[in-house]
Structure formats: C-alpha cells, structure tokens
Amino acid sequence: MEFGFLIDRRRVVINNIEIKPLNNFEETINRFYQSATVSNGWVYPPLVNTNRNFTEKKRFKVEGKIASIFFLFEPTHSITIYPFDEDKVKFLILAFGFLNGLYLSPAGYLYLNRVPYKIGKITGVILIRNDAEKGILTFSKCFDRMSTEKRKLAFSILHWFLIGPSYLYDWDRFDAQYKVLDGIYKFSGLSAPNHASRPIELSKKYGIEIPKWAQLNSDGKTSKLSIIRNDLVHEAKYAGQPIGCEYPKENFNLEFVRFNTKLIAAVFGLKSNFLQSDPMDRNTHGWAFA
C-alpha cells in the first residue's frame, strides 16, 4: 500500500514488514518544493476559485480565491506486510507517522486544513539509529495481540492525536488532545474516581511526570485541565470566557501534546528516556528506544 507524505529516504525492513520510498520519490519531493505552500513546518491547502451564486456574480466585482477544504498529496512510500492485512497496514502507517511526528495516510486520502511536513513537528521526537525498526515492530506485535474493539480504539487514538494539531483554532486543538487522553485512559483499563484523576492514574502507571495543569486542586476532584475541559464541553467557554474571547496561560499546544505523546508511547510498550523528560521541555529529542 502506498502512503505519504514523508521526506525521508530510509528503508525499514523488520520481520515480515517493509517500508520503502517509491521509485519516483525524488521527483515527488522536487515537485513538492516547487509548488507547496508552507509555513513553519506546515503545508497549507491550495487556493481555489470561489463558487459565487448568480446574485453574487452581479453585485461583486472580484472573483476571489479561498483555501480548499480538503487536499491531496502524492504518495512517497509503500508498505508491505506478509500475510497482507489491510487493517494492520493502515494502523502501521499511522504508527509510522507517530514515530516520525507526522500525520501519514494511505494514498488517495484527503487532508484537512493543514498537515506537517517537517519530521518531528507534532511530537518533538525523531527517529535515530535503529528506532524505526524497533518502533514499527513494537506496534506490529501490539496490533497482533489486540482484540477487534481494542484495535479500533488504538487506531482512533493515533488518528486523532495526529489530526488534532491540524485544526486552526486553539480550542479545537485542545478538545482533540483531551479526546485522545480519554482514549488512552480507556485503552489502559484504569479506574479513576473522576475526570481530573485520569491523568494522575495514567502518570502513576507509566512513570511519567504529571504536568502542573493536570495536578489535582485542593478539593481532590478538579484540576486546571478538567475545569477548562468541562467549561468547553458543557458551557461553550474556553479559559473561563466565551469561546474565542480568552486563551489559557498554559501552553497546551506544546505541553498537552507532549504529555499525550509520552502516554501513547508507553501504552504501546515503547521504552525511551524521553518519557521521563520535563513536562515543559521544549527541546527536540531522539527516541533512542531501549
């Protein structure tokens, strides 16, 4: 199965799995450099003509352009496994995207809003040495052990974690990461007395330092994270104000994503010193899987 978009020439061969660049990889990358609209590690959709109705054509003189809602990329790689399993292949494409800190999808799938092209953009972690082989083998074995329902949940966690940062608005990105956190909690099979305690229990189980904004308040039932989440879900408020009128002081775009990155790695059995890094660390890390 062909997939993309990934600017990396590495070939991964482990057990019955092979990931490699397509024969036209260089031409595809060259076309990308000549035509893509990019900013700070993200690719944005092409502009298309507006679809004006009859009245608008009469009254408005300028035929403008707007960003396409969905857009396509050329595939850059292929993945083969034996025996072939379509669900597993699609899962491993997502998993390989997670390992590279990118959203990767099968050829022909549509992207929305924007998509990162810079490796490590979403997670702040990159593959080094033989991480690709170790990582993809761990995900493969994990998939083989899971039930059908747990496979669906695992796919949802990875998919929404990688899609979430593509949203343009802060509150949408926050909402996506919270959904991922809930999925991780469900996948882990833990029991917590309330929403605010879920990150606490996950941190204890996987030995990950809890961010300050997820620590419990004195009442033992709430945290900054849970309050913002509840306001957003139930009262259309974000950071204590109507959506769009205020932003949290916490850097959820970085720290929440990093926290979920560590949890995802841990629940799938990946072992890396990155999991013990400071919750507010902004540095790029290498996975360096054990």
N, C-alpha and C positions, 0 to 999 in steps of 0.2 A: 504494500500500500504506500502510495506517495503522500508526502506531507511537507509542511513548511510553516513559517518562513524562518530559516536559520542560516546565519552567516558563519558557518563552521565547517571545515573540511574533514573533521575527524571521522574515522570509521570505527564502529563499535561492533565487535563480534564476541559473543559470550554464550556458551551452551548452544541452544537452538535459535538464537536471535541474532540478526544482523541489521545494523543501521548504517547507511552509507549515503554520500552525496550522489545526486543524479549525474548522468553523463554530461548534461548541459549546465551544470552548476555554475561554472564561470560566466557563461553568457547570461544566465538569470541574474546573478549578482551584479553584473555590469549594467544590465537594463534597470535594475533597482536604483543604482547610484545615479543614473542619468534621468530618472523620471519621478522618483518618490518625493513626497512632501514630508519632511521630517523636522522634529524639534525635540531637543533634549532627550534623545534615545527613543522617541515615539514616532511611528508612522501614522499620518492622518489620511483620511479618505480623499479621493479626488473630487474636484468640483464638477457639478453637473448643472445644466441649464434648468432654471425654474420652470415649473409647469403651470403657467398662468391660465386662468379661465377667460372667457370671452370679454367680460366686463373689465377685467384687469388689463387685458391687451389694449383696450380702447383708452383707458384712463392713465395707465402708467407707461412712460416712455422707455424706461430702462429695462432690458431683459437681463436680470442678474443671474448669478450663479450661487449655488448653495452646496454644502458638503453632502456627498452621498451618504445615505443612512447606513448602507451596507457596502462592503467592497471585498474584492478578491485579491489573493496573492498567487503568484506562480509557486508551485512546489519546488523544494530544493533537495529533498532527501527521500529515501524509501526505507521502509522497514519490512522485514520478512521474518516469520517465525514458522517453525515446523513442530507439530501439525498446525495448519492455519486455523486461527480463531479470530473472527472479526472483532468481537467484543474486547478480547485481550489486546489486539493490535491497537485499537483506538485508545484503550486505557494506557498502554505503554507510550503512545505518542504524547498524551497528556503528562505522563510521568517524566518523560524525557524533557518536556517543556519545563516542568517544575525544577528538574535538576539544572537546567540552563537559565532559570529565572525568566522564562518567556512563556507566552501562550502559543502552543503549536497545535495544529489541527490538520485533519486529512485534506488532501487536495479537493478543491471544489466547495469547501465550507466557507461560509461568509463571515467576515469580521465586522465588528461594530465600533463606531466612534473613533477608536484609535487602537493601535497594537504596538507593543515594544519590539524593537529590532535589536537593541543593544543587549548583549548577553549579560545576565545578572540584574537587569533593570528592575524586575519586580521584587526579587528576594534579597539582593545584595550579596549573593553567594554564587561562586562559579566552580566549574569542574576543573580539577587539577590531576596530574598523574593518571592513575587508572580509575578515577572516580566514576567515569561514565559506565564502565563495565560493572563495577561493584553496585552502583546505584540501580541500574536497569535490571540487574539480576535479582536484587532485593525486592524491587517492585513486582517482578515476574513471579517470584516464589510466593509473595504475599497474595497476588491475584489467584494463584492456583489453590491456595488454602481457603479462600473466602467463599461463603455461600452466595447465591444469586443476589439476594437482597443486600448483602454487605458490599458486593461489587458495585451495585447501583449507588450506594452511599459513598463509597470510595471515589467513584467517578465524579459524583456531584461535588464532593469536597475539592478535588483537584480542579475541576472545571470552573467552579465559581470563584475559587481562590485566584485563578489566573485571569478570569474575565473581569472580576471586580475592579481592578485598577484602571480598566479601560473607560470606566464612567468618568464624565467630565466634572461632576459636582461632588463636593466633599462629603455630603450626607449620603449620597448613593454609594460611594466607596466604603464609608463606614458601615452602612447597612449590609453590604456584600460580605465584608470581613466578619461581621457578627454572625451572619448565616453560616459562614464557614466554621466559626468557632463552635456553634451549636452542632454542626455536623460532626466535627471532631469529637465533641463530648459524647454524642450518640454512638459513634464508631468505637469509642474506648470502653463503653459499657460501664461507666462510673455512675455513682449515685450522689447527688448533692441536694441539700435542703432547699436551695433557691438558685435563681439565675446567677446572682452575684458570686455564689460559691463555686460555680462550674470552673472558671479559670483557676481557682485555688486548687481544686482537686486535680485538675489536669497537670498543673505545675508540680504538685507533690508526686504524682505518679511517674512523671517523666524527668524529674530533676531539673526543671527549667525555672530560672528566677522569674518571679511574678513582677510585671511592670507596676509602678506605683498606682497608676489609674485603675488597676484591677484589684488592688488590695481592698479588703473589707473596711467599711466605715465602722464607727464605734457601735452602731446598732447590730452589727453582725449579719445584716440582711441586704445591704446595699453597697455599691461602690460607685466611683465616678463613671465607670464603664456602664454598669447596669442602669444607672439613672439616665444617662444620655440615651441608651438603647430604649428604655421604656417610654421616655418622652417622645422619641422619634416614632416608635411603632404605634403608640396609643393616643398621642396628643398632637401630632404634627408639629412638634417642637424639636429644635436642634440646638444644643448648648444653652438650653433654658429660654430660647426665644423662638418665635415662628420660623419655620424653615427658611433659610436664606438671609436672616437678619443678624445672625451671630455665628461665630465659629468657636470651637473649643480651644483652650490654651494648649491642650495636649496635642502632640504631633502623631495622631492616629495613622496618617498616611504612611509614616515610616514605622512607628513602633508597633502598631497593631498588626501590620503585615509581617514584620519580623517575628513577632510572637507566634503568629499562625504558621509561619514558615518552619519554626523550630518544632511546633507541635505536630505538623504534618510529617516532618522527617522522623520524629520519634514514634508516631503511631504506626508507621510503616516499617519500623525497625532499622532505620538508618542511624549510624553512630558517628558523631562528629563533634569536635571541640567547639564548633560554632554554637551548639545548643546551650553551652554554658557561658556564652558571651553576655556582656552587659545589655539589658533591655533597651538602653538608649544609645548603644553603639551605632555610629553611622558608617563605619568602615566597611569596605568590601572584603569578604572572607573567601577562602578556598574551602570546599567541603572537606577534603582530606579524610575520607571515610576510613574507619578502622577496619 
